[in-house]
Amino acid sequence: MGAAADATDTRYYVLLPWWSLRGWKLLPYALRHRARRRTEFFYGWEWELIRACDGQTEVRWDELGDGQRACYDRWEREGIIRRCPPGQRLRPEQEYRLYPARFKESVHWSITGRCNFRCRHCFMSAPHAAQGEPSWDQLMAMLDAFERCGIQCLSLTGGEPLIRTDFWELVDEILRRGMIVTSIFTNGLLVTDNFLDGLEARGMRPAILFSFDGVGWHDWMRGVPGAERAVVDAMGRCRERGVPTTATMVICRENVGVLRETVNLLASLGCRLLKVGSATPQGEWLDQPEHYLTQGEAYEAFLEYIPHFFEDGVPISLELEGFFDYSRQRDEFGSFLEKHTDEGSFARVLMCGHVRREMYVSPKGNVLPCMSMVGGPIEEMFPNMLGTPLEEILDSKSLYMDIADLRVSDFMARNPDCAACEWRTQCCGGCRAFAVMDDGTDYLAKDMVACEYYRGGWKDRKDKLLRSLGKL
């Protein structure tokens, strides 16, 4: 009897220090990484296993099933747990905490509606500070709410976020609360050596996302002489210091012809990704249609460029407005517009996966699914977290949660011609931000961008091109 007991394989595991036990309404079993944008969710039986990884609870290995053992082995390989002597304890910040709200992993936060540039195409009219700028007390009220709801990751944008005189005070407050700044969106003018010194002094390494609207056209688009030189210099500084950078480019009739030159320049500056989108009739360009490209014209320009992209050795990860996506890291092609599901899944497939994990908060405090909805008629229909507790916004019937919970089946029921479309299982109703650009307040309207992509024959033309290039 004693010999058999001695042979029992009893183990102890402990969570590695960067993981914390967390939970939210409807999703009570989770682990969150304290330094990265990563949250792992568990079923109840898995949760019992991971809760035992406290350094004190015996894990009787011989009594576990194969599936249970496989969980512990996988978590150990993935750097979530490690074996340890008995008696170790979790750190206080690792202990379980249940937040009183629905889950949100990150917030894209406009900390100002002001800007030091005069961008011709600004959809939120930052040159005229149409969104205003929240006070310090309002910023703290929003930050308090993010913390109460268990939101850890923040990306800072504007307007131009670096023009706030209290920018570093805000960053320090974010870090003091154990939150992380994952990215900063900027026009680059203020990304100086002193700014990068400030990041290094705080042990921060957020991605810097620059606006760059084309070689030879950036000054014109941004309304400030020397803007192009400034952003190129800023990217060079980031490259020298190993700070990751990406860029966005807004195309219009004037600058669409320099896409190839722009991609190659950004790649030479160490930029990892370029996202290209068309100027829209919002904000500063609301009534200037002479600048807009039609969707077909934008797609034609993309088809013309794609062969050059391959000729140049796929120099950068690239997103062409959902029409064509390429990841250098994974060496994969795709399209934001292609969902590829089946009709049997429509009842449970969400219209937008992005909004389930992330949200956008405007300078006014409006809570929206994404920044693209700012400046349009629908913006003021969304709840405001300076007037309504964020917990309530994330746990009640609001326009924001309507979109967060929207299923493809809801859209198809509203749009019977879409339900009868041959492309329905690939399109799945498209993007809600694109939809409200055409129908300003109806978030169940058709996405005419997706309609053009499929019904206009552009998907077929793109696939034919990729086949001719040996890429499909």
C-alpha positions in Angstrom: 0.0 0.0 0.0 2.7 2.4 1.0 4.8 1.5 -2.1 1.8 2.1 -4.4 1.2 5.5 -2.8 4.9 6.4 -3.3 4.6 5.6 -7.0 1.8 8.1 -7.5 2.8 10.8 -10.0 1.8 14.0 -8.1 2.7 17.3 -9.8 2.5 21.0 -9.1 2.1 23.7 -11.7 2.1 27.5 -11.6 1.1 30.2 -14.0 4.0 32.0 -15.5 4.2 35.6 -14.1 2.8 37.4 -17.2 -0.5 35.5 -17.2 -3.5 36.5 -15.0 -6.8 34.8 -14.2 -9.7 36.9 -15.5 -13.3 36.7 -16.5 -16.1 38.8 -18.0 -19.9 38.6 -18.3 -20.8 35.6 -20.5 -17.0 34.7 -20.7 -16.1 34.0 -17.1 -13.1 31.7 -17.7 -10.0 33.4 -19.2 -6.3 34.0 -19.0 -4.9 37.4 -20.0 -1.3 38.2 -21.0 -0.1 41.2 -19.0 2.3 42.5 -21.7 0.7 41.5 -25.0 -2.7 41.7 -26.7 -3.6 38.1 -26.0 -6.6 36.6 -24.1 -7.3 32.9 -23.9 -10.7 31.6 -23.1 -11.6 28.2 -21.5 -14.5 25.8 -21.1 -15.5 25.0 -17.6 -13.6 21.7 -17.4 -10.4 23.3 -18.8 -10.9 26.1 -16.2 -10.7 23.6 -13.4 -7.4 22.4 -14.7 -5.9 25.9 -15.2 -7.1 27.0 -11.7 -5.1 24.2 -10.2 -1.9 25.9 -11.6 -1.4 27.9 -8.4 1.7 26.2 -7.1 -0.2 24.7 -4.2 -2.8 22.4 -5.6 -1.8 18.8 -6.3 -2.3 17.6 -9.9 -2.6 13.8 -9.7 -1.3 12.9 -13.1 -2.2 9.2 -12.9 -5.8 10.1 -12.4 -6.1 12.4 -15.4 -7.6 11.5 -18.7 -5.6 11.8 -21.9 -7.3 15.0 -22.9 -6.5 16.6 -19.5 -2.9 15.6 -19.7 -2.7 17.0 -23.2 -4.0 20.4 -21.9 -1.2 20.6 -19.3 1.4 19.6 -21.9 0.2 22.2 -24.4 0.0 25.0 -21.9 3.6 24.2 -20.8 4.8 24.2 -24.4 3.1 27.5 -25.0 4.7 29.2 -22.0 1.5 29.6 -20.0 2.5 27.3 -17.0 5.5 25.5 -15.7 6.1 22.7 -13.2 7.3 23.9 -9.8 8.0 22.7 -6.3 5.0 22.7 -4.0 4.3 25.9 -2.0 4.7 28.6 -4.6 2.0 31.2 -4.9 0.5 33.4 -7.6 1.3 37.1 -7.5 -1.6 39.3 -6.3 -2.1 40.7 -9.8 -2.5 37.1 -11.2 -5.4 36.2 -8.9 -8.8 35.8 -10.5 -10.8 38.9 -11.2 -14.3 39.0 -12.7 -15.2 42.2 -14.5 -18.7 43.6 -14.5 -19.0 44.0 -18.2 -18.9 42.2 -21.6 -15.4 41.4 -22.8 -13.4 44.0 -24.7 -9.7 43.3 -25.3 -8.6 46.7 -26.6 -9.8 50.3 -27.4 -8.8 52.5 -30.3 -8.9 55.8 -28.4 -9.0 59.3 -29.9 -7.5 61.4 -27.2 -8.0 64.6 -29.1 -9.9 65.9 -32.1 -7.3 68.6 -32.9 -4.4 68.3 -35.3 -1.3 70.2 -36.4 -2.0 69.4 -40.1 -4.7 70.6 -42.5 -5.5 67.3 -44.3 -7.7 67.9 -47.3 -9.5 64.6 -46.9 -9.8 64.4 -43.1 -13.1 62.4 -42.4 -13.4 63.8 -38.8 -12.6 67.4 -39.8 -9.6 67.7 -37.4 -8.4 70.8 -39.2 -11.4 72.5 -37.7 -11.4 70.5 -34.4 -14.9 69.4 -35.1 -14.6 66.7 -32.4 -13.0 69.0 -29.8 -10.6 67.7 -27.2 -11.5 66.0 -24.0 -10.2 67.6 -20.8 -7.8 65.8 -18.5 -10.7 64.9 -16.1 -12.7 63.5 -19.0 -9.7 61.4 -20.1 -9.4 60.1 -16.5 -13.1 59.2 -16.4 -12.7 57.2 -19.6 -9.5 55.5 -18.4 -11.3 54.6 -15.1 -14.1 53.0 -17.1 -11.6 51.1 -19.3 -9.9 49.7 -16.1 -13.2 48.8 -14.5 -14.3 46.8 -17.5 -11.0 44.9 -17.8 -9.7 46.6 -20.9 -5.9 46.3 -21.0 -4.7 47.4 -24.4 -5.0 50.9 -25.8 -4.1 52.3 -29.1 -3.8 56.1 -29.1 -5.0 58.3 -32.0 -6.5 61.7 -32.7 -6.6 64.0 -34.5 -2.9 64.1 -33.8 -2.4 62.5 -30.4 1.1 63.9 -29.9 0.0 67.5 -29.8 -1.6 67.0 -26.3 0.6 68.9 -23.8 -0.2 66.2 -21.3 0.5 63.2 -23.6 3.3 61.8 -21.4 1.3 62.3 -18.2 -1.5 60.3 -19.9 0.9 57.5 -20.9 2.3 57.3 -17.4 -1.2 57.0 -16.0 -2.0 54.2 -18.4 1.2 52.3 -17.4 0.6 52.9 -13.7 -2.7 51.0 -14.0 -1.0 48.0 -15.6 -2.4 48.8 -19.1 -0.3 48.8 -22.2 -0.1 51.1 -25.3 0.0 48.8 -28.2 0.1 51.4 -31.0 0.2 55.2 -31.6 -1.3 56.7 -34.8 0.5 59.9 -35.9 1.3 62.1 -38.9 5.0 61.8 -37.8 5.9 65.5 -37.4 6.4 65.1 -33.6 8.1 61.7 -33.8 11.5 63.2 -32.8 14.5 61.7 -31.0 13.1 63.1 -27.8 9.8 61.3 -28.4 11.5 58.0 -29.0 13.7 58.6 -25.9 10.5 59.0 -24.0 9.3 55.6 -25.2 12.6 53.9 -24.3 12.7 55.5 -20.9 9.4 53.9 -20.1 10.3 50.5 -21.6 7.6 50.9 -24.2 7.7 49.5 -27.8 4.3 50.3 -29.4 3.9 50.1 -33.1 3.9 53.6 -34.7 1.3 53.9 -37.5 2.1 56.7 -39.9 -0.1 58.5 -42.4 1.6 58.6 -45.8 -0.4 59.6 -48.8 2.0 59.1 -51.7 5.4 60.1 -53.0 5.2 63.6 -54.2 1.6 64.1 -53.1 1.8 63.9 -49.3 2.4 67.6 -48.7 -0.6 68.4 -50.9 -2.9 65.9 -49.2 -1.7 67.0 -45.7 -1.9 70.7 -46.3 1.6 71.4 -44.8 4.8 72.0 -46.7 7.5 69.6 -45.6 5.1 67.0 -44.3 6.5 64.3 -46.6 10.1 64.9 -45.5 9.1 64.9 -41.9 7.3 61.5 -42.0 10.2 60.0 -44.0 12.7 61.2 -41.4 10.5 59.9 -38.6 10.3 56.5 -40.1 14.0 56.5 -40.5 14.5 57.3 -36.8 12.1 54.4 -35.9 14.0 52.0 -38.1 17.3 52.9 -36.5 15.9 52.2 -33.0 14.0 49.1 -34.0 10.6 50.6 -33.4 8.0 48.8 -35.6 6.1 50.9 -38.1 3.2 50.6 -40.4 1.5 53.1 -42.7 -1.9 54.1 -44.1 -2.4 55.7 -47.5 -5.6 57.4 -48.7 -5.9 57.3 -52.5 -7.8 59.8 -54.6 -7.7 60.9 -58.3 -4.6 62.9 -57.7 -2.2 60.4 -56.1 -3.4 56.9 -57.2 -0.7 56.8 -59.9 2.2 56.7 -57.3 1.1 53.5 -55.5 4.1 51.5 -56.7 6.6 54.2 -55.9 5.1 54.7 -52.4 5.1 51.0 -51.5 8.8 50.6 -52.5 9.8 53.8 -50.5 8.0 52.6 -47.4 9.6 49.2 -47.7 13.0 50.8 -47.8 12.2 52.6 -44.6 11.5 49.4 -42.8 7.7 49.8 -42.8 6.0 46.5 -42.2 2.6 47.1 -43.6 0.7 49.5 -45.8 -3.1 49.8 -45.6 -4.6 51.6 -48.7 -8.1 53.0 -48.7 -10.0 55.4 -50.9 -11.0 58.9 -49.8 -14.6 59.1 -48.8 -17.3 61.8 -48.9 -16.9 62.7 -45.2 -15.6 65.5 -43.3 -13.4 68.0 -45.2 -14.2 66.4 -48.6 -17.9 65.9 -48.0 -18.9 68.1 -51.0 -15.8 67.7 -53.3 -16.6 64.7 -55.4 -14.1 65.7 -58.0 -11.4 64.0 -55.8 -13.1 60.7 -55.2 -12.4 57.5 -57.2 -15.3 55.3 -57.9 -15.0 51.8 -56.5 -14.4 50.5 -60.0 -11.7 53.0 -60.6 -10.0 52.0 -57.3 -10.2 48.3 -58.2 -8.8 49.0 -61.7 -5.9 50.8 -60.2 -5.3 47.8 -57.8 -5.4 45.3 -60.7 -2.8 47.4 -62.6 -0.5 47.6 -59.6 -0.6 43.9 -58.4 1.7 42.6 -61.1 4.3 45.3 -60.1 3.9 44.2 -56.5 5.2 40.7 -57.4 7.8 42.1 -59.8 9.2 44.1 -56.9 9.5 41.0 -54.7 6.4 41.6 -52.4 8.4 44.3 -50.5 5.9 44.8 -47.8 2.7 43.4 -46.2 -0.1 45.1 -48.1 -3.9 45.7 -47.7 -5.6 47.2 -50.7 -9.0 48.2 -49.2 -10.1 44.6 -48.8 -9.6 43.8 -52.5 -6.2 42.2 -52.0 -4.3 41.4 -48.8 -0.8 40.0 -48.5 1.0 39.1 -45.3 4.8 38.7 -45.6 5.0 37.1 -42.2 2.7 34.2 -43.2 3.3 34.5 -47.0 -0.5 34.4 -47.5 -2.9 36.1 -49.8 -6.5 37.0 -49.0 -9.2 39.5 -49.0 -11.1 41.2 -46.2 -14.2 41.0 -48.4 -14.1 37.2 -48.7 -15.6 35.5 -45.6 -16.1 31.9 -46.9 -18.7 30.4 -44.6 -21.7 28.1 -45.2 -25.4 28.8 -45.0 -25.8 26.4 -42.1 -23.6 28.7 -40.0 -25.5 31.9 -40.7 -27.4 31.7 -37.4 -24.3 31.9 -35.4 -21.7 33.7 -37.6 -21.1 37.3 -36.6 -21.3 40.1 -39.1 -18.1 41.6 -37.6 -15.5 39.7 -35.5 -13.5 42.9 -35.0 -16.1 44.6 -32.8 -16.3 41.6 -30.5 -12.8 42.3 -29.2 -12.2 46.0 -29.9 -14.1 49.3 -29.8 -13.4 52.9 -30.8 -13.9 55.8 -28.5 -14.2 59.3 -30.1 -12.9 62.5 -28.6 -16.5 63.2 -27.5 -16.6 59.9 -25.7 -18.9 58.2 -28.2 -18.5 54.4 -28.3 -18.4 53.1 -31.9 -17.5 49.8 -33.5 -14.8 51.5 -35.5 -13.3 54.8 -36.4 -14.6 54.7 -39.9 -18.1 55.6 -38.6 -16.9 59.0 -37.2 -18.0 62.0 -39.2 -21.2 60.3 -40.6 -24.8 60.7 -39.6 -24.7 57.5 -37.6 -22.1 58.7 -35.1 -24.4 60.6 -32.8 -26.7 57.5 -32.5 -24.1 55.6 -30.5 -23.9 55.8 -26.7 -21.5 58.2 -25.0 -19.4 56.8 -22.1 -19.1 60.3 -20.5 -22.9 60.2 -19.9 -23.5 56.4 -19.6 -21.3 54.0 -17.7 -19.3 51.9 -20.0 -20.4 48.8 -18.1 -24.0 49.6 -19.0 -23.1 50.3 -22.7 -21.4 46.9 -22.9 -24.2 45.1 -21.1 -27.4 46.7 -22.4 -29.4 47.2 -25.6 -27.6 49.9 -27.4 -26.7 50.5 -31.1 -23.1 49.5 -30.3 -24.1 46.1 -28.8 -26.7 45.6 -31.6 -23.8 45.7 -34.1 -21.5 43.7 -31.8 -24.1 40.9 -31.6 -25.4 41.1 -35.2 -25.5 37.8 -37.0 -25.3 37.1 -40.7 -28.8 35.6 -40.4 -30.1 38.9 -39.1 -28.8 40.7 -42.1 -30.1 38.2 -44.6 -33.6 38.4 -43.0 -33.5 42.1 -43.6 -32.2 41.9 -47.2 -33.9 39.1 -49.0 -32.2 39.9 -52.3 -28.8 39.4 -50.6 -30.1 36.1 -49.2 -30.8 35.0 -52.7 -27.4 36.1 -54.1 -25.0 33.5 -55.4 -22.2 35.2 -53.4 -24.0 35.2 -50.1 -21.8 32.6 -48.4 -18.6 34.5 -49.3 -19.8 38.0 -48.8 -21.9 37.4 -45.6 -23.3 40.9 -45.9 -20.0 42.7 -46.1 -18.9 45.5 -43.7 -21.2 47.7 -41.6 -18.8 50.7 -41.8 -19.0 50.5 -45.6 -22.7 50.1 -45.4 -23.4 53.3 -43.5 -21.2 55.3 -45.9 -24.0 54.8 -48.5 -27.0 54.7 -46.1 -26.0 57.0 -43.3 -28.0 55.6 -40.4 -29.0 52.1 -41.4 -26.4 49.6 -40.1 -28.4 46.8 -41.8 -28.1 48.4 -45.2 -26.3 46.6 -48.0 -22.5 47.0 -48.3 -22.3 48.3 -51.9 -18.5 47.9 -51.8 -18.9 44.2 -51.4 -21.7 44.1 -54.0 -19.3 45.8 -56.5 -16.5 43.4 -55.7 -18.6 40.3 -56.3 -21.4 41.3 -58.7 -19.2 43.7 -60.6 -16.9 40.9 -61.6 -13.9 42.3 -59.8 -13.3 39.1 -57.7 -13.3 37.1 -60.9 -10.9 39.5 -62.6 -8.5 39.5 -59.6 -8.5 35.7 -59.4 -7.8 35.5 -63.1 -4.9 37.9 -62.8 -3.4 35.9 -59.8 -3.8 32.7 -61.8 -1.9 34.2 -64.7 0.8 35.2 -62.3 1.0 31.7 -60.9 -0.3 32.8 -57.5 -3.5 30.8 -57.4 
